[in-house]
């Protein structure tokens, strides 16, 4: 009996640890240095689908009871430029698990800004602060999370390098509120070939707690070959397949991001 209890406890620990290395499956997006302008509103739809994922919950991109396999997720984002270098955004996260209907999965609120003038420093720097609220434990067991990340960009000719290291912590409530910060990243390399279509590579991943990282096999790391550009009418897009690089990752992730930007300064 004691051996069974020990094995059960070990299984529970491993299940909890796997959640700590999660990427944000509602936002496969790498942020550049530049913010939107003052008085500009941007509407965005961030979509992902897992054609080949894990068949049990708390594995791969799943942080709750629903398995990631055949999961469709969408985040509806509204961003507004409060100043020339500061913007705020609100997100509505919805998910469609395999065999279930579309459901509310959480909300996010963030502020993002840029520092100095572009090109003034060897690299362009920005900042990002986000509060994520989850009242649906079947999708995410952490009720309230704080995310902080610097934004680093370097342009070399047509080559654009973007780096978003991120630090995430459960705060105030939930079983993980007394744990430290988790570390993850979103980074990209783009070749700005044309305004209409440019190729790139995006990387997403996480290692778990900074002071107690997960074994490499349990971590999540993804590589996305993508194409981004702008269609007539000011509609921007970014899409591509993601390939899981570790056993803890989902095998394949498809993403499609659509942005629509318009001026609404006269309304505020």
C-alpha positions in Angstrom: 0.0 0.0 0.0 2.8 2.4 0.9 4.4 1.7 -2.5 1.2 2.6 -4.3 0.8 5.8 -2.3 4.4 6.7 -3.1 3.9 6.1 -6.8 0.6 8.0 -6.7 2.3 11.0 -5.1 5.1 10.9 -7.6 2.6 10.8 -10.5 0.8 13.8 -9.0 4.1 15.8 -8.6 5.1 15.1 -12.2 1.6 16.2 -13.4 1.9 19.4 -11.5 5.4 20.0 -12.7 4.4 19.5 -16.3 1.9 22.4 -16.0 4.7 24.8 -14.8 6.4 24.6 -18.1 3.4 25.7 -20.1 3.5 28.2 -23.0 0.5 30.4 -23.5 -1.6 28.5 -26.1 -3.9 31.4 -26.5 -1.2 33.7 -27.7 1.4 32.4 -30.1 2.7 35.9 -30.8 6.1 37.6 -30.6 6.0 41.3 -29.7 8.1 43.8 -31.5 9.5 47.0 -30.0 7.0 49.3 -31.8 3.6 50.0 -30.2 0.5 51.2 -32.0 0.1 55.0 -32.1 -1.9 57.2 -29.8 -5.6 57.1 -30.4 -5.4 53.9 -32.6 -7.5 50.8 -31.9 -6.4 47.4 -33.0 -8.7 44.4 -33.2 -7.0 41.0 -33.3 -8.0 37.3 -33.4 -5.3 34.8 -32.3 -6.2 31.3 -33.2 -4.5 27.9 -32.7 -5.5 24.3 -33.3 -3.8 21.1 -32.1 -4.2 18.4 -34.8 -1.7 16.1 -33.0 -1.5 16.6 -29.2 -1.8 14.8 -25.9 -4.9 12.7 -25.2 -4.9 13.4 -21.4 -5.3 16.6 -19.5 -2.4 18.6 -17.9 -0.1 17.7 -20.8 1.2 19.6 -23.8 -0.5 22.9 -24.1 -3.3 21.8 -21.8 -3.2 23.2 -18.2 -6.5 21.7 -17.1 -8.7 18.7 -17.4 -9.4 18.8 -21.1 -6.7 17.1 -23.3 -4.9 19.2 -25.9 -5.5 16.9 -28.8 -7.9 18.4 -31.3 -8.3 21.5 -29.1 -9.2 24.8 -30.9 -8.4 28.1 -29.1 -9.1 31.7 -29.9 -8.2 34.9 -28.1 -10.2 38.0 -29.1 -8.0 41.1 -28.4 -8.8 44.8 -28.3 -5.7 47.1 -28.1 -5.8 50.9 -27.7 -2.9 53.4 -27.9 -3.0 55.6 -24.8 0.1 57.5 -25.8 2.8 57.3 -28.5 4.7 54.7 -26.6 2.1 53.1 -24.3 -0.8 50.8 -25.2 -3.3 48.7 -23.3 -5.2 45.6 -24.3 -8.0 43.2 -23.1 -8.4 39.6 -24.2 -11.3 37.2 -24.2 -10.1 33.6 -24.3 -12.4 30.9 -25.8 -11.7 27.2 -26.3 -13.3 24.4 -28.2 -12.1 21.0 -26.7 -12.5 17.9 -28.8 -16.1 16.7 -28.6 -17.3 19.8 -26.6 -18.7 23.2 -27.4 -17.0 26.5 -27.5 -16.4 27.7 -23.9 -15.1 30.7 -22.0 -11.5 30.0 -20.9 -10.3 33.2 -19.2 -9.5 36.8 -19.6 -6.2 38.8 -19.8 -5.3 42.5 -19.4 -2.0 44.0 -20.3 0.1 47.2 -20.7 2.9 47.4 -23.1 5.4 50.2 -23.9 8.6 51.1 -25.7 11.6 52.9 -24.3 13.7 55.5 -26.0 13.5 56.3 -29.7 14.0 53.5 -32.2 17.7 53.2 -33.2 18.9 55.3 -30.3 20.4 52.2 -28.5 22.2 49.2 -30.0 19.0 47.3 -29.5 15.4 48.7 -29.2 13.9 48.0 -25.8 10.3 47.7 -24.6 8.3 46.4 -21.6 5.2 44.3 -21.1 3.0 43.6 -18.0 0.0 41.2 -18.0 -2.6 40.0 -15.6 -4.3 36.7 -16.5 -7.6 35.7 -14.8 -8.9 32.2 -15.0 -12.2 31.1 -13.4 -12.3 27.9 -15.4 -10.0 25.3 -13.8 -10.8 22.8 -16.5 -8.7 25.0 -18.8 -6.1 26.4 -16.3 -5.7 25.6 -12.6 -3.9 28.9 -11.8 -6.7 31.5 -11.1 -4.6 34.6 -11.2 -1.2 35.0 -12.9 1.2 37.9 -13.4 3.5 38.0 -16.4 6.4 40.4 -16.9 8.6 40.4 -20.0 11.2 42.8 -21.6 10.9 43.3 -25.3 14.2 43.3 -27.3 14.5 44.0 -31.0 17.4 44.3 -33.4 17.1 45.2 -37.1 19.9 44.3 -39.4 19.0 45.3 -42.9 15.9 43.4 -43.8 16.5 40.9 -40.9 14.4 41.5 -37.8 15.3 39.8 -34.5 12.7 39.9 -31.7 13.2 38.4 -28.2 10.5 38.2 -25.4 11.8 36.4 -22.3 9.0 36.1 -19.9 8.6 35.6 -16.1 5.3 34.3 -14.9 4.0 33.9 -11.3 0.7 32.7 -9.7 -0.3 35.4 -7.3 -2.8 35.9 -4.3 -4.8 32.7 -4.8 -4.4 29.1 -5.9 -2.1 26.2 -5.0 0.9 27.8 -6.7 0.7 31.3 -5.2 3.7 30.6 -2.9 6.0 29.3 -5.6 8.5 31.4 -7.5 8.7 32.7 -11.0 8.5 30.4 -14.0 10.6 31.3 -17.1 9.6 31.1 -20.7 10.3 32.8 -24.0 8.9 33.8 -27.3 11.4 34.8 -29.9 11.5 35.3 -33.7 13.6 35.9 -36.7 11.9 37.5 -39.7 13.2 38.4 -43.2 11.2 41.4 -44.3 11.0 40.6 -47.9 7.9 42.6 -48.8 5.0 44.3 -47.1 2.6 41.6 -48.4 4.5 38.5 -47.5 7.6 37.8 -45.4 9.0 34.5 -44.0 10.2 33.9 -40.5 10.9 31.5 -37.7 9.3 31.8 -34.3 10.3 29.9 -31.1 8.2 29.4 -28.0 8.9 27.5 -24.8 9.3 27.3 -21.1 11.4 25.5 -18.5 9.2 25.6 -15.4 10.3 27.3 -12.2 13.5 29.3 -12.4 14.9 27.7 -9.2 13.6 24.2 -10.0 13.4 23.7 -13.7 11.7 20.7 -15.2 13.7 17.9 -16.9 14.2 18.7 -20.6 11.9 15.9 -21.7 9.0 17.4 -19.7 9.6 20.9 -20.9 7.7 22.5 -23.9 9.6 24.0 -26.9 8.1 24.7 -30.3 9.4 25.9 -33.7 7.1 27.7 -36.1 8.0 28.4 -39.7 5.6 31.3 -40.5 4.6 33.8 -43.1 3.4 37.3 -42.1 2.3 40.3 -44.1 -0.5 42.8 -44.8 -3.4 42.3 -47.1 -5.4 45.1 -48.9 -7.5 47.0 -46.4 -4.9 47.0 -43.7 -5.5 43.4 -42.6 -2.3 41.9 -41.1 -1.8 38.2 -40.8 0.7 35.7 -39.4 0.3 31.9 -39.8 2.2 28.7 -39.8 2.6 25.2 -38.3 4.3 24.6 -35.0 6.5 21.6 -34.4 6.9 20.2 -30.9 10.6 19.6 -30.1 10.3 17.7 -26.8 8.2 14.9 -25.4 6.3 17.3 -23.2 5.2 19.4 -26.2 2.2 18.8 -28.5 3.5 17.3 -31.7 1.8 19.8 -34.1 0.2 23.2 -33.5 -1.4 25.3 -36.2 -1.7 29.0 -35.7 -3.5 31.9 -37.6 -3.3 35.5 -36.3 -5.4 38.2 -37.9 -5.1 41.9 -37.1 -7.4 44.8 -38.1 -6.2 48.4 -37.2 -8.3 51.6 -37.5 -8.2 55.1 -36.2 -10.7 55.9 -33.4 -9.0 58.9 -31.7 -12.0 61.2 -32.4 -14.2 58.9 -30.3 -12.2 59.4 -27.1 
